[in-house]
Amino acid sequence: MDLTNFRFDVDADGIALATWDMPGRSMNVITVEVMDELEEILAKVVGEAGIKGCVIASGKEAFSGGADLTMLQGLGRRYQEACKALGEEKAMETFFAESRYLSQLYRRIETSGKPFAAVINGICLGGAFELTLACHYRIGVSDNDKARVGLPEVKVGLFPGAGGTTRVSRLMKPDQALQMLLKGDRLRISQAHKMGLLHAVAPRDELIAKAKEWIKAGGSPKAPWDVEGFRLPGGLVYSKAGMMVFPPANALYRRETYDNYPAARAILQSVYEGLQLPFDRALTVESRYFAHVLRSPEAAAMIRSLFVSMQDLNKGARRPAMPPSRLKRVGVVGAGFMGAGIAYVSALAGLDVVLVDRDQEAADKGKAHSDSLITSQIKKGRGTMAERDALLGRITATPDYNALAGVDLVIEAVFEDRAVKAEVIKKVQAVLAPDVIFASNTSTLPISSLAINSARPEQFIGVHFFSPVEKMLLVEVIKGEKTGDKAIATALDFVRAIRKTPILVNDGRGFFANRCVLNYIREGHLMLAEGVPPAMIENVARAAGMPVGPLSLNDEVAIDLAWKILQATKKDLGEGAVDPAQETLLDTLLNKEGRQGRKNGKGFYDYPAVGPKRLWPGLADLQPVKLDPDTIDIPTLKHRFLVVQALEAARTVEDGIITDMREADVGSILGFGFAPFTGGALSYIDGMGTKAFVALCDRLAAAYGERFEPNKLLRDMAAGDERFYQRFKPETKKAA
Ligand code: NAD
């Protein structure tokens, strides 16, 4: 056999070992070549009478991350081309055959008549986990804490279409199976074992021997569903038990997705229909849904933004070429709400942290935040006391600026006040070595205007975190006028070190994310002022794809902050920059009613001591008119929410804040939850087409005001029916 991606040996007992170890890659992935070689291995095992069975293992630290999603992107592209060349029916036939190739290959392994055992030594996800599910025996590693198994396809708009949906729903009860498939969680080995997804666990060194023993002991080459008399673990779909699961599951699906995610719907359909069919028919049904989902615009958009672009950014697509910055020790100045969070995520990533505040008490309070966060993780079984002690041991809380001597990077998160920041910059730089980068976490002050306080503006940069820091996956890195390449490279390296995704944007009021998200919140305010019922505002926003309604979001970020921003906008840009209806609403809420948001338990919502939050009934009195809900056009409300943000994203491109379209898309999803199924704020426009988008903006502008007026860039693009990803092709440079 001529194998490149596998090693293949047969031992004296006639047991084959196929070791998956792709050259030049740190992680195995399923590619066309891998599928071809698996096919060869299968033929060899089946064809040689002397081979009793085969163990599939990995030669790498992980088993495999799954299918190469760019290969699936290629399938979609070929389908579009074939449609043009051969017509839709012919193109669909080829596409269907190609998209179910892996599913059929796995089924051939399963029905080969020889026993196959899979050794899961580390991370094993997606199509790779589906490969192991098609093996007759799965053994997982017990002493590798990083090992996870799972089917996370739904997170990129796909679903497990290589038999995963069909097999998982026959290995466990349908409610558990649906939960696993719809959430796409990565499971620890012990958990997967308990759930019945694995047959056994063993320490790393014993895995292969144990798998071989299983074959030697006469392990059966038949999957449970291929054995006469197989019964579904949860009983028949049309049974009392089945009816306890599927109708509520449908309702839950609707509640969680508002039917925006074709992949999630296809999972439900595949499981529900598949469980009523014999196994091979069920696989065909799964394949049909897979082919359908793979061609959906949602899958294309999500694969591009949430997998390809995100991976490019994480691998340093925007990083200037220079040696890696070896960050060991960082300084965080300001141990308040944000600084405490930044210290925690840094220490969690193994960095030493010097956490400085005005006095010891304030610094200690910031460090205590780390204690409470890690303690709550431990309570959930996600950490140990030893890890907690080590983490806290890495944080030095002090009021002494001299302790910053020797750090590799400083992040400032003191009050949002120019004078305070200027003083801190001077004090910090007095103790830093001349080549150390200084980053500010300011949310509103332009970086270049802060950099004037620095003796070394080329080493000054913005690193804008989102709250809560430990949860939010995005960090905006802001390049000031004079920021140099070393500062950019260091900031990007830091963001990666703490396992977040960076976007690199140019300097300007509100940078990127806040500009868009403030428009979203304002739209909610204006709808309220127009007389739209508050509950409708919140629900429609979620139905449009946003994770939280604009009124809830405002309560989280605080109403006094929204008020402050409004006043600052008026001061900087003039009276006309602020909508009087929004100002009146916030003025009444905050200044007359004392409602600051969640922080004082009173905002757009009430926060009772027990029970869930509730919309404040007094909101009705703040509405000068009340619209009859039956006369309100829901699709228009949905459009308003998404258009007002996407339009702002387009303006940030025209203003030169965003220079790489991938960053607007990834940033909008990770930073403020812009409807992920669209692929992000600019993909939303591209998906609709700039012509249609501009026409929609014009209609909205005529009805609701000039905030919907398209900018010049969009009009130019619409004239030529251009897309953002055409006009501004992302750099293809891959990681250094
Ligand atoms: P905060 O008031 O909770 O914390 C500020 C901390 O800075 C306080 O602990 C204070 O004692 C300390 N401090 C003030 N002067 C100091 C000095 N001279 N030396 C050392 N410490 C000093 O504020 P926050 O919400 O954490 O915001 C901090 C920064 O982060 C601001 O620039 C803010 O705009 C930015 N930011 C905030 C958010 C958010 O959601 N709160 C999000 C992104 C960025």
Residues whose N, C-alpha, C, O or C-beta is under 5 A from the ligand:
A	BS01	NAD	V333 G334 A335 G336 F337 M338 G339 V356 D357 R358 A362 A413 V414 F415 E416 V420 V424 N441 T442 S443 T444 F465 S467
